[in-house]
Amino acid sequence: MSTVLIVDDDPTARETLIAMLEHENYDLQLAKDGIQALQMLKELQPDLILLDVMMPILNGFEVCKRIRSTPQLAEVPIILLTALDDREALLKGIESGADDFLTKPADRRELVARVRTITRLNRYRTLMEQRENIRQMAEHVVAAQEQERQRISRELHDDLGQALTTHLLALRDLQEDLSIPVEIMFERLQSLYDQSNEIFVKVRRLARDLRPPVLDALGLKVAMQTYCAEFTRRTHLPVHFEADASLPAFPDTYNIALYRLLQEALTNVIKHAHASQVWVDLSMEEDTVSLTVQDNGAGFSEEKSETSGIGLAGLRERITVAGGTLNISSAPKRGTVLSAQFPLSEKRA
């Protein structure tokens, strides 16, 4: 349903416009003057504004200029309603940013036709923008998936592949020289056993990174707690994890998105932040699950985050695709705070 804001200081004129449009399935909002209209527009995002010109304090031209100077309202269509029919008034309306004009008293058929046309075009433009955003987001997701495949391929080839090759060569050497003393044979077998165990650990780590079994077996809270402890052991960076005592079961999409956010956030911290402490908090508040990752590291400026390869844009898109929102707060030498929120129940997007 399209929202139409009617701005007119004349009660009779407002009622007339309501009567003309009330059967057209619009959400009609009313403002008695320009000041009230501007106050309403702080919270309201209409699809069309029907704006009277001759109003006290702020006339329609001035209101139109102020709307056009507000970034989030700059593209909202505006039809000026005026009893002025001279060329100067029309030029003034165009300069103020109006999209169309109707002469008072408005003809019902003409008014309905113009409102229909503008709201239809506005919905079409919005739909096209949404489709373009989805297309771009899908491209980034595919690119991220391809990068992950490349990472796994490199790890299999460069790490596991080379380790297995060395292992096989050692086995062949041992097979070709069975006459060596028992003590040396035992040492070589022990070395091969140790190598096999290292390969086994690497395979388990790779499988755990792809889909941690603990996430399915014990849930998101335990999986995150385990990952933070393992991350601290591996990097010697203290990660303090806290979570609400009782958390409900989340959709699998949320579990994966939150777990990946934790992984990527901690990876960014160790690569870029030079932090000495990290705090991770998983909580529920008013049907919204939130994950916050905060560090006391170097921080960064907003300009740097877009160009430094930190990957925050891709991270934001991943969270958005999963149905959540990501907020990032950082400044040089003041650390960084990443906070993701996912709505539950009827609030879910």
NUSE-551117 format. One record per residue (C-alpha): residue in one letter; x, y, z. Coordinates in steps of 0.25 Angstrom, whole numbers, plus 2048, in hexadecimal, padded with zeros to 3 digits. Example, Ala and Ser with C-alpha at 12.3 -4.5 7.8 and 13.67 -1.06 7.14 Angstrom:
<rs>
a8317EE81F
s8377FC81D
</rs>
This chain:
<rs>
m800800800
s80680E7FC
t806819806
v801827802
l80483380B
i7FA83E809
v7FF84C80E
d7F485780E
d7F0861818
d7E2861814
p7DA85681B
t7D085680F
a7DA854805
r7E084980D
e7D384280E
t7D08447FF
l7DD83D7FC
i7DA832805
a7CD8307FF
m7D382F7F1
l7DE8257F5
e7D781D800
h7D38127F7
e7E08107F0
n7E78087FB
y7F18127FF
d7F681480D
l7F282380F
q7FA82B819
l7F683A81C
a7FE846820
k7F7854823
d80385C81F
g81185C81A
i81785B828
q80F84F82C
a81284881F
l82184A821
q82084482F
m81883882A
l82383681F
k82D833829
e82682682C
l81E82481F
q823820811
p817822808
d81681E7FA
l81082B7F6
i80D8397FC
l8018427F8
l80684F7FC
d7FE85C7FC
v8058697F8
m7FE874800
m80087180F
p80487A81A
i81287A821
l818870816
n812870808
g8128647FF
f81E8697F8
e82786A804
v82285D80A
c8268577FC
k83485D7FD
r83685780B
i831849807
r83A8497FB
s84684D804
t84484180D
p84C835807
q84282A80B
l836832805
a83D8387F9
e83682E7EF
v82882E7F5
p81E8337EA
i8178407ED
i80B8467E6
l8088547E9
l7FA8587EB
t7F88677E7
a7ED8717E3
l7F88797DD
d7F98777CE
d8038817C9
r81087D7C3
e8188837CE
a81287A7D8
l81486E7D0
l8238727CE
k8248747DD
g81E8667DF
i8288607D6
e8348677DC
s82F8627EA
g82F8537E5
a8218507E2
d81E8447D9
d8108487D5
f8058537D6
l7F68527D8
t7ED85E7D8
k7E38607E3
p7D885C7E4
a7DE84F7DE
d7D68467D5
r7D48397DB
r7D78307CF
e7E38387CC
l7E88377DA
v7E68287DB
a7ED8267CE
r7F982E7D2
v7FA8287E0
r7F981A7DA
t80481C7CF
i80E8227D9
t80C8187E4
r80D80D7D9
l81A8137D4
n81F8147E2
r81C8067E5
y8238017D8
r82F8097DB
t8308047E9
l82F7F67E4
m83A7F87DA
e8437FD7E4
q8407F17ED
r8437E87E2
e8507EF7DF
n8547EE7ED
i8507DF7EE
r8587DD7E1
q8647E47E7
m8637DD7F4
a8627CF7ED
e86F7D27E5
h8767D57F1
v8717C87F8
v8757C07EC
a8837C77EC
a8847C47FB
q8817B57F9
e88B7B57EE
q8967BB7F7
e8927B0801
r8947A57F7
q8A17AB7F3
r8A67AB801
i8A279D804
s8A87997F6
r8B579F7FA
e8B5799808
l8B278B802
h8BD78C7F8
d8C87947FF
d8C778F80D
l8C078280D
g8C577E7FF
q8D3780802
a8D277A810
l8CC76D80A
t8D776D7FF
t8E276E809
h8DB763811
l8DA759805
l8E975C801
a8ED75880F
l8E574B80F
r8EB747801
d8F974A807
l8F6741813
q8F073680A
e8FC736801
d90673480D
l90072A817
s90E72581B
i910732824
p91272F833
v90572E83C
e90973B843
i90A743837
m8FD73C831
f8F674083E
e8FA74F83D
r8F675082E
l8E8749832
q8E675383D
s8E975F834
l8DF75982A
y8D5758835
d8D7766839
q8D676B82B
s8C976382A
n8C4769836
e8C7777831
i8C0775824
f8B476F82C
v8B377C834
k8B4785828
v8A977D821
r8A077E82E
r8A378D82F
l89F78F820
a892787822
r88F78F82F
d89179C828
l88779881D
r87C794826
p880792835
p87978683B
v87878C848
l86E796842
d86478B83E
a86778384B
l86778D856
g86279A850
l8677A884C
k86B7AC85A
v8747A085D
a87A7A184F
m87E7B0850
q8847AD85E
t88C7A2859
y8917AA84D
c8957B6856
a89D7AC85F
e8A47A6853
f8A77B384D
t8AD7B885A
r8B57AB85B
r8BA7AD84C
t8BD7BB84C
h8C07BF85A
l8B57CA859
p8AC7CA865
v89D7C9860
h8937CB86B
f8867C5868
e8797C786F
a86B7C386B
d85D7C3871
a85A7B887B
s84E7B3873
l84E7B5864
p8437AF85B
a8467A684F
f8487AF843
p8467AC834
d8527A582D
t8547B1824
y8567BA830
n85F7B0837
i8687AF82B
a8687BE828
l86B7C1837
y8767B7838
r87D7BC82B
l87C7CA830
l8847C683C
q88E7BF834
e8907CA82A
a8907D5835
l89B7CE83D
t8A37CB830
n8A27DA82D
v8A67DD83C
i8B37D583B
k8B67DA82D
h8B47E882E
a8B07ED83C
h8BD7EA844
a8B47E9850
s8B77E385E
q8A97DF862
v89C7DB85B
w88E7DB861
v8837D285B
d8757D3860
l8697CB85B
s85B7D0860
m84C7D085E
e8447DD860
e8367DF85C
d8357D4852
t8427D884C
v84F7D084D
s85C7D884D
l86B7D584B
t8757DF84F
v8847DE84D
q88C7E9853
d89B7EB853
n8A57F5859
g8AE7F684C
a8B2800842
g8A480383C
f8A280A82F
s89B815828
e88F813820
e896816813
k8A180C816
s896801818
e89180280A
t89F801803
s8A87FA80C
g8A47EC809
i89F7E9817
g8927E3811
l8887EA819
a87F7ED80D
g87E7DE80A
l87C7DB818
r8707E5819
e86A7DF80C
r86B7D1812
i8647D581E
t8597DC816
v8577D080D
a8547C881A
g84A7D281E
g8527DA828
t8597E8829
l8677EB82D
n86C7F8834
i87B7FB834
s88180683D
s88F80983D
a89981483D
p8A981483C
k8AF810849
r8A280D850
g89F7FF84C
t8937FA844
v8857F5848
l87D7EC83E
s86F7E9842
a8657E083A
q8567DF83D
f84C7D5838
p83D7D683B
l8367CA83F
s8277C683E
e81E7D0837
k8297DA836
r8317D282D
a8337D881F
</rs>
